[in-house]
């Protein structure tokens, strides 16, 4: 399954339960500036982000409740925001430390509640027909250890064991042919590297920026709108001279397939790193110093990149009476805007208008065992970059520097188990708070300052050459030779 862009947690969780692109439901990132409120949304600040004003569209639980289908939402991102006219029957507040077995106990406990035809039925504690549960473990350890680590394989195995417990619980209750189980994730994950970091200060003068938002993509809001195109041109030049990122204007050349332009909450300029790359400010990490010290970049795994990249792919698996297909059936890849309609159909309720078009029954195109649906084998870690020096003298580029740069229904409850994100880890590592830079400087440079910048660049170039010279000497020494290299 293809996530929506940007392939990060909160936008995709709300897309999954509304069928709307992020530009339509308004949660356009884990963090973003909202011009209509003059405020910043930051997903880990629940006291602020869990206000209904940030969220547009009708979530799945509201659609269900409005049509008489009771719902239970277990820690789903956004479920605590009191969105819309009616609340879910049950809402579990997010707890990132909850063990997996407790999640299984909670889901099965909800299914054990009496239904309307049972003698023990209580109107105050009805059995829900929609259960949406969230599992953060895989995402958290993907960030912490990387998506190709031994630790993440152990984590995936533990989640697999959790699902086995859930299916065993359904079988013990004779619900296997009654309950539908849908398992999704909100995105994939790519491995990061100290060799795939871009220093933001080397690309643009931060004194010209009013707001920096997003992660790992950087949305920029210039202090002065007249600077927009000049700033874009500088960044475009940098993207052509160094490795690891692209730059777009929201209103002019943002790729249409991103569906990421029709909302003022989307910044006007975007620096978008290639998959596996990351952009950092010096407040996060001084790249040059970190390399000298042999430091490891954290988080070890990151998402948020181009939603079409295979490493950003999410998962969709479904089992139950609404999916009467041969086991192991395979679908063509589809975007996660389709999940809302699919789950609504499995519940027998009418979805609200949305960006999805798929409806039940699903139409498999083969079996996974035929091998035709396997992803490309060459998408593992992104390659190690070549270091490419670059420099410029420009009002938007205050210093010449080096560039290293280089995602009947009342008797048939439906369980929906979703597997994905947000944790305190991602707050402190994957999405550090971004500075609001506004010191009133004009950004204009004199000829003397430009000459100074050029001199600084030449000094840098000489240092780089000496470093290269020392490297060559070291190679020769290791080879046991006596030749010397002179300038």
TORVO-422913 format. One record per residue (C-alpha): x, y, z. Coordinates in nm, 3 decimals. Layout:
      xx      yy      zz
       X       Y       Z
...
// end
This chain:
      xx      yy      zz
   0.000   0.000   0.000
   0.122   0.347  -0.086
   0.107   0.605   0.192
   0.002   0.962   0.132
   0.256   1.240   0.112
   0.423   1.331   0.338
   0.478   0.975   0.456
   0.475   1.061   0.828
   0.248   0.957   1.115
  -0.030   1.204   1.180
  -0.119   1.292   0.818
  -0.139   0.925   0.723
  -0.332   0.810   1.029
  -0.598   1.067   0.956
  -0.599   0.977   0.586
  -0.658   0.612   0.676
  -0.973   0.701   0.874
  -1.110   0.974   0.644
  -1.009   0.870   0.293
  -0.882   1.227   0.239
  -0.544   1.348   0.127
  -0.358   1.551   0.392
  -0.410   1.870   0.192
  -0.788   1.805   0.226
  -0.810   1.705   0.594
  -0.563   1.972   0.704
  -0.313   1.768   0.904
  -0.036   1.829   0.654
   0.254   1.716   0.873
   0.362   1.609   1.218
   0.441   1.976   1.261
   0.328   2.277   1.059
   0.243   2.645   1.084
  -0.126   2.737   1.043
  -0.158   3.092   0.905
  -0.530   3.104   0.998
  -0.444   3.059   1.367
  -0.092   3.204   1.366
   0.003   2.891   1.560
   0.219   2.584   1.514
   0.076   2.231   1.525
   0.320   1.990   1.685
   0.189   1.636   1.712
   0.356   1.543   2.039
   0.208   1.843   2.221
  -0.129   1.673   2.286
  -0.270   1.962   2.486
  -0.243   2.172   2.173
  -0.264   1.927   1.881
  -0.567   1.745   2.022
  -0.791   2.046   1.965
  -1.063   1.990   1.702
  -0.974   2.306   1.510
  -0.675   2.134   1.350
  -0.873   1.839   1.208
  -1.111   1.856   0.909
  -1.314   1.570   0.763
  -1.525   1.298   0.923
  -1.322   1.017   1.081
  -1.430   0.655   1.055
  -1.553   0.636   1.414
  -1.785   0.935   1.362
  -1.919   0.787   1.037
  -1.989   0.463   1.224
  -2.148   0.622   1.532
  -2.374   0.848   1.322
  -2.510   0.533   1.154
  -2.568   0.341   1.478
  -2.245   0.139   1.476
  -2.066   0.155   1.810
  -1.691   0.212   1.800
  -1.391   0.163   2.029
  -1.070   0.351   1.948
  -0.754   0.232   2.117
  -0.485   0.500   2.106
  -0.543   0.598   1.742
  -0.365   0.925   1.663
  -0.625   1.202   1.654
  -0.898   1.006   1.838
  -0.863   1.225   2.147
  -0.931   1.548   1.956
  -1.314   1.546   1.992
  -1.359   1.577   1.618
  -1.709   1.623   1.478
  -2.058   1.591   1.626
  -2.029   1.263   1.811
  -1.763   1.082   2.013
  -1.658   0.717   1.987
  -1.830   0.493   2.245
  -1.488   0.405   2.387
  -1.163   0.600   2.359
  -0.834   0.480   2.511
  -0.581   0.756   2.575
  -0.240   0.706   2.418
   0.014   0.517   2.631
   0.340   0.449   2.454
   0.462   0.207   2.723
   0.166  -0.036   2.703
   0.279  -0.394   2.642
   0.148  -0.580   2.338
  -0.035  -0.847   2.538
  -0.243  -0.571   2.703
  -0.359  -0.457   2.360
  -0.480  -0.809   2.278
  -0.659  -0.829   2.614
  -0.826  -0.495   2.547
  -0.953  -0.591   2.200
  -1.080  -0.932   2.312
  -1.232  -0.777   2.623
  -1.431  -0.538   2.406
  -1.554  -0.828   2.193
  -1.660  -1.012   2.512
  -1.906  -0.734   2.601
  -2.275  -0.826   2.560
  -2.446  -0.741   2.233
  -2.803  -0.604   2.198
  -2.949  -0.959   2.165
  -2.770  -1.090   2.476
  -2.941  -1.121   2.818
  -2.653  -0.940   2.988
  -2.664  -0.645   2.748
  -2.609  -0.301   2.902
  -2.682   0.008   2.695
  -2.405   0.186   2.884
  -2.149  -0.077   2.787
  -2.240  -0.204   2.441
  -2.017  -0.434   2.240
  -1.846  -0.224   1.971
  -1.863  -0.330   1.609
  -1.563  -0.121   1.507
  -1.236  -0.147   1.699
  -0.934   0.051   1.582
  -0.613  -0.025   1.771
  -0.271   0.127   1.735
   0.067  -0.047   1.785
   0.370   0.188   1.800
   0.646  -0.068   1.864
   0.766  -0.133   1.510
   0.788   0.234   1.427
   0.963   0.324   1.751
   1.230   0.057   1.713
   1.264   0.134   1.343
   1.367   0.486   1.441
   1.583   0.369   1.728
   1.775   0.086   1.562
   1.706   0.117   1.189
   1.480  -0.088   0.960
   1.745  -0.350   0.878
   1.861  -0.413   1.235
   1.846  -0.734   1.439
   1.644  -0.545   1.700
   1.369  -0.448   1.455
   1.338  -0.809   1.341
   1.282  -0.909   1.704
   1.021  -0.633   1.737
   0.838  -0.746   1.423
   0.840  -1.102   1.559
   0.685  -0.981   1.886
   0.407  -0.801   1.696
   0.353  -1.115   1.488
   0.314  -1.311   1.813
   0.064  -1.049   1.933
  -0.144  -1.101   1.619
  -0.124  -1.478   1.669
  -0.271  -1.427   2.018
  -0.549  -1.215   1.871
  -0.641  -1.476   1.609
  -0.628  -1.752   1.872
  -0.865  -1.545   2.089
  -1.107  -1.505   1.798
  -1.096  -1.880   1.731
  -1.164  -1.963   2.096
  -1.474  -1.739   2.079
  -1.591  -1.890   1.748
  -1.558  -1.547   1.585
  -1.314  -1.635   1.309
  -1.589  -1.633   1.043
  -1.766  -1.329   1.191
  -1.498  -1.072   1.267
  -1.300  -0.897   0.995
  -0.940  -0.808   1.078
  -0.763  -0.542   0.874
  -0.395  -0.472   0.940
  -0.225  -0.166   0.797
   0.077   0.052   0.856
   0.104   0.419   0.781
   0.442   0.419   0.603
   0.772   0.240   0.559
   1.119   0.326   0.685
   1.463   0.399   0.539
   1.805   0.369   0.701
   1.989   0.692   0.776
   2.363   0.754   0.770
   2.609   1.019   0.881
   2.720   1.016   0.515
   2.374   1.126   0.397
   2.331   1.447   0.594
   2.281   1.797   0.458
   2.360   2.102   0.671
   2.070   2.345   0.627
   2.283   2.649   0.703
   2.500   2.558   0.403
   2.199   2.594   0.173
   2.024   2.911   0.285
   2.053   3.208   0.518
   1.826   3.121   0.809
   1.794   3.487   0.901
   1.566   3.523   0.599
   1.329   3.250   0.721
   1.027   3.318   0.943
   0.921   2.955   0.997
   1.082   2.620   0.930
   0.843   2.326   0.947
   0.825   1.956   0.872
   1.054   1.656   0.897
   1.242   1.514   0.716
   1.119   1.752   0.446
   1.172   2.117   0.530
   0.899   2.372   0.452
   1.027   2.728   0.452
   0.826   3.047   0.501
   1.034   3.355   0.409
   0.998   3.668   0.619
   0.942   3.872   0.304
   0.727   3.732   0.022
   0.941   3.918  -0.231
   1.228   3.687  -0.139
   1.035   3.373  -0.239
   1.159   3.320  -0.594
   1.512   3.441  -0.531
   1.536   3.201  -0.238
   1.396   2.919  -0.453
   1.650   2.990  -0.726
   1.937   2.969  -0.478
   1.809   2.638  -0.342
   1.752   2.505  -0.692
   2.111   2.584  -0.781
   2.232   2.410  -0.466
   2.024   2.101  -0.551
   2.193   2.087  -0.891
   2.541   2.127  -0.746
   2.517   1.885  -0.457
   2.359   1.549  -0.387
   2.063   1.443  -0.176
   1.763   1.673  -0.217
   1.513   1.846  -0.447
   1.336   2.178  -0.402
   0.980   2.277  -0.499
   0.746   2.573  -0.488
   0.403   2.477  -0.350
   0.212   2.689  -0.600
   0.422   2.629  -0.910
   0.602   2.299  -0.950
   0.503   2.072  -0.659
   0.456   1.724  -0.813
   0.082   1.677  -0.871
   0.096   1.316  -0.753
   0.186   1.438  -0.403
  -0.155   1.613  -0.363
   0.038   1.855  -0.148
  -0.040   2.208  -0.261
  -0.406   2.297  -0.199
  -0.375   2.419   0.158
  -0.220   2.731   0.308
  -0.082   2.519   0.593
   0.168   2.387   0.340
   0.473   2.614   0.333
   0.551   2.793   0.001
   0.901   2.641  -0.045
   1.000   2.280   0.025
   1.342   2.120   0.051
   1.283   1.747   0.010
   1.570   1.508   0.085
   1.607   1.194  -0.118
   1.514   0.868   0.053
   1.765   0.786   0.327
   1.897   1.142   0.347
   1.832   1.393   0.624
   1.864   1.769   0.661
   1.987   1.902   0.993
   2.050   2.239   1.148
   2.362   2.294   1.350
   2.140   2.300   1.658
   2.066   1.935   1.576
   2.412   1.834   1.459
   2.720   1.994   1.315
   2.779   1.752   1.028
   3.144   1.829   0.971
   3.234   1.793   1.340
   3.019   1.480   1.377
   3.203   1.312   1.090
   3.539   1.397   1.239
   3.434   1.239   1.569
   3.286   0.931   1.399
   2.943   0.994   1.546
   2.634   0.794   1.445
   2.329   0.989   1.329
   2.003   0.933   1.514
   1.734   0.838   1.440
   1.875   0.531   1.264
   1.557   0.502   1.056
   1.345   0.779   0.904
   1.031   0.807   0.688
   0.846   1.098   0.533
   1.004   1.075   0.189
   0.850   1.040  -0.158
   0.542   0.823  -0.097
   0.602   0.630  -0.423
   0.947   0.508  -0.315
   0.941   0.132  -0.237
   1.104   0.188   0.104
   0.808   0.408   0.204
   0.552   0.138   0.115
   0.298   0.058   0.387
   0.113  -0.274   0.434
  -0.250  -0.381   0.391
  -0.369  -0.725   0.501
  -0.730  -0.835   0.555
  -0.903  -1.153   0.675
  -1.270  -1.231   0.748
  -1.614  -1.264   0.587
  -1.582  -0.933   0.399
  -1.272  -1.071   0.227
  -1.378  -1.413   0.086
  -1.065  -1.459  -0.121
  -0.817  -1.740  -0.151
  -0.556  -1.715   0.128
  -0.249  -1.531   0.009
  -0.437  -1.331  -0.252
  -0.253  -1.028  -0.383
  -0.382  -0.685  -0.478
  -0.220  -0.430  -0.702
  -0.062  -0.158  -0.493
  -0.312   0.115  -0.401
  -0.301   0.439  -0.202
  -0.416   0.449   0.159
  -0.701   0.688   0.076
  -0.890   0.367  -0.016
  -0.890   0.214   0.335
  -1.178   0.427   0.468
  -1.421   0.302   0.199
  -1.308  -0.059   0.243
  -1.368  -0.057   0.619
  -1.702   0.127   0.580
  -1.817  -0.142   0.335
  -1.709  -0.417   0.575
  -1.929  -0.254   0.843
  -2.224  -0.202   0.611
  -2.221   0.176   0.653
  -2.217   0.454   0.396
  -1.888   0.645   0.372
  -1.870   1.021   0.348
  -1.736   1.170   0.022
  -1.361   1.121   0.007
  -1.066   1.081  -0.226
  -1.090   0.701  -0.246
  -1.263   0.499  -0.520
  -1.214   0.130  -0.424
  -1.513  -0.059  -0.282
  -1.575  -0.416  -0.171
  -1.542  -0.677  -0.296
  -1.171  -0.640  -0.356
  -1.030  -0.770  -0.682
  -0.712  -0.977  -0.633
  -0.470  -0.996  -0.925
  -0.299  -1.318  -0.818
  -0.129  -1.483  -0.522
   0.177  -1.372  -0.332
   0.323  -1.716  -0.393
   0.341  -1.649  -0.768
   0.623  -1.402  -0.702
   0.481  -1.140  -0.938
   0.399  -0.898  -0.660
   0.742  -0.898  -0.500
   0.901  -0.556  -0.453
   1.227  -0.477  -0.633
   1.520  -0.649  -0.464
   1.756  -0.354  -0.510
   1.577  -0.126  -0.262
   1.767  -0.176   0.060
   1.978   0.103   0.200
   2.035   0.407  -0.021
   2.391   0.418  -0.159
   2.668   0.603   0.017
   2.709   0.944  -0.147
   3.006   1.116  -0.297
   3.099   1.436  -0.117
   3.057   1.727  -0.355
   3.191   2.073  -0.266
   3.001   2.377  -0.382
   2.991   2.746  -0.310
   2.806   3.062  -0.401
   2.800   3.428  -0.319
   2.442   3.549  -0.294
   2.228   3.770  -0.070
   2.049   3.451   0.032
   2.370   3.263   0.095
   2.576   3.462   0.346
   2.888   3.247   0.349
   3.065   3.042   0.088
   3.069   2.695   0.241
   3.119   2.331   0.162
   2.816   2.115   0.091
   2.800   1.762   0.218
   2.477   1.614   0.112
   2.581   1.534  -0.029
   0.699   0.921   0.446
  -2.722  -0.754   1.002
  -2.402  -0.567   1.116
  -2.514  -0.552   1.481
  -2.434  -0.920   1.520
  -2.110  -0.903   1.325
  -1.852  -0.680   1.492
  -1.559  -0.572   1.286
  -1.215  -0.551   1.439
  -0.967  -0.322   1.269
  -0.611  -0.357   1.398
  -0.373  -0.090   1.273
   0.000  -0.100   1.322
   0.209   0.217   1.314
   0.346   0.521   1.511
   0.385   0.820   1.740
   0.620   0.789   2.033
   0.824   1.011   2.257
   1.126   0.888   2.066
   0.999   1.044   1.747
   0.936   1.367   1.932
   1.292   1.399   2.048
   1.476   1.242   1.759
   1.280   1.203   1.437
   1.103   1.536   1.459
   1.302   1.785   1.664
   1.139   2.121   1.713
   1.244   2.368   1.449
   1.356   2.723   1.522
   1.154   3.031   1.442
   1.421   3.267   1.320
   1.334   3.638   1.314
   1.600   3.888   1.415
   1.498   4.173   1.187
   1.810   4.156   0.968
   1.771   4.279   0.611
   1.992   4.015   0.447
   2.151   4.275   0.211
   2.521   4.234   0.147
   2.781   4.492   0.050
   3.055   4.443  -0.206
   3.304   4.423   0.080
   3.101   4.144   0.243
   3.081   3.960  -0.089
   3.456   3.987  -0.131
   3.501   3.852   0.221
   3.272   3.557   0.138
   3.476   3.482  -0.174
   3.796   3.489   0.032
   3.640   3.253   0.283
   3.550   3.015   0.002
   3.905   3.021  -0.134
   4.043   2.951   0.214
   3.803   2.657   0.241
   3.913   2.526  -0.099
   4.278   2.537   0.006
   4.196   2.350   0.328
   4.007   2.088   0.128
   4.305   2.045  -0.103
   4.544   2.003   0.190
   4.308   1.745   0.337
   4.311   1.558   0.006
   4.689   1.582  -0.008
   4.720   1.433   0.342
   4.481   1.154   0.243
   4.695   1.063  -0.058
   5.009   1.067   0.154
   4.843   0.836   0.401
   4.757   0.589   0.126
   5.113   0.589   0.001
   5.253   0.540   0.351
   5.021   0.245   0.407
   5.142   0.097   0.082
   5.497   0.116   0.211
   5.609   0.359  -0.055
   5.845   0.656  -0.012
   5.698   0.892  -0.278
   5.576   1.231  -0.164
   5.303   1.448  -0.307
   5.377   1.817  -0.331
   5.142   2.103  -0.413
// end
